[in-house]
Amino acid sequence: MLNLALLALVHLASATNPISTPNGVYNSSTTPSSFPWNTYNYCNAPHVNAEHYNRPSVEGAELVYMNVMFRHHKRTPDNLYPNENGLNPAAGWNCSNFIQFNYGGGTAHVNHQVVIPPSHPFLTQIWNGTCDQGTLTQEGLEDAIKHGRDFWSVYHDTVGFLPTVNPKDLYIRTSVSDRTYQVAGGLLYGMNPAYAGEAFTVYTQPTNIDSLVPDYDCPLADNLRNAYQSVPAWTDHLNANAALQARLGETTGTSNLSAWTSWYDHYFDTFTSRTCAGHPLPCNATTGACVSEQDAATVFAIGDFEYNYIWHSAQNASNYTALTFGVMFSELAVNFKSFQAGSERYKARLYVGHDGSMIRLASGLGLGKIATLRWPALGSEMAMEVWKANGKNFVRVMHEGTPVQTLSWVPLTDFISLLESQVPPDLYNTCMDV
């Protein structure tokens, strides 16, 4: 097992580079018992659980409504090296250990299994085994089930809020990615195994306008991001780590590929997917060179820096976040306004999205003003609870199982105003006005 469980501070290539590697777990879904329970664990984020959950200190407060957003759990890499096959162990990736169903209602129960023929002429472009890129792994499904169990231990067992079996009380929305459907199922099953026999509808939006990923076009947002990723505040970190980039490019065959050299997103993805699954870091079958643990740790630190910069600290980052997630902020505001008006039909709305969903939500809610934002971990969670006390409704936001300092007891009307403040006026035309 890689020695990445708790990373000490590692300084990067340049003494003037402001990035250093924070502490965190990158190689196991289980945080060592010697660490604080809410230690950043990229493989399996801390989340609400009965052992560490506390009700608000307001006497007589009653939980009456909630919206929760999750990131999916462990998966195979979303990004592939040009010679992916040569950078993996011979056994490759195994996704045959849980059944993935895909069928129309009232028809035969069809499931799909990935087959990678060893004689395929394009085999160099994918690993061996039974996994496609971005596929939820069995370990990811198990983490989702455990996550659901912990969620239930709080909101059913401790608080008495969620019903035993009543699917009509829950609204579930995901992206169109299979892994988000599967994580939704794992969460529900973990919440209550009786749900395994219930039929749940998972709501999605068309791919090209999906606000949860998000996937809708916004040229103005693209221009803003391109602008603030062309200034020294961004380019200096790329220049300072040129030697790292050269090593990684030579080992993985990605030298001079802009998708890999313009930021560290792809390396972060391919390294963490491996370390979280217990796979070795990439090794070049021809040269024998392997990505070192120190270089991987540096990439993890750079990933945190880049995510905080893009979605929080860069000039115009707040505008970029609002433009690209404004539709989702609007949906959340409508949900809470419906509850406020007494027209909400659900007790809870659950959203299963991606890291891009979570970082935008965290930024828009102001978490970056409290502490530097980090790359949202697998299984990341943001619970927005509405409590009724003394005849009034208040919101408490829980991030990774811990109350957000500035959103621990906010009047519902003020919270709705916060969400609405993240929705640019005339959003479509604003996005297209370039």
Secondary structure, 3 states (H helix, E strand, C coil): CCCCCCCCCCECCCCCCCCECCCCECCCCCCCCCCCCCCCECCCCCCCCCCCCCCCCCCCCEEEEEEEEEECCCECCCCCCCCHHHHCCCCCECCCCCCEECCCCCCCCCEECCCCCCCCCCHHHCCCECCCCCCECHHHHHHHHHHHHHHHHHHHHHCCCCCCCCHHHEEEEECCCHHHHHHHHHHHHHHCHHHHHCCCCEECCCHHHCCCCCCCCCHHHHHHHHHHCCCHHHHHHHHHCHHHHHHHHHHHCCCCCHHHHCCCHHHHHHHHHHHHCCCCCCECCCCCCECCHHHHHHHHHHHHHHHHHHHHHCCCHHHHHHHHHHHHHHHHHHHHHHHHHCCCCCCEEEEEECHHHHHHHHHHCCHHHCCCCCCCCCCCEEEEEEEEECCEEEEEEEECCEECHHHCCEEHHHHHHHHHCCCCCCHHHHHHCC
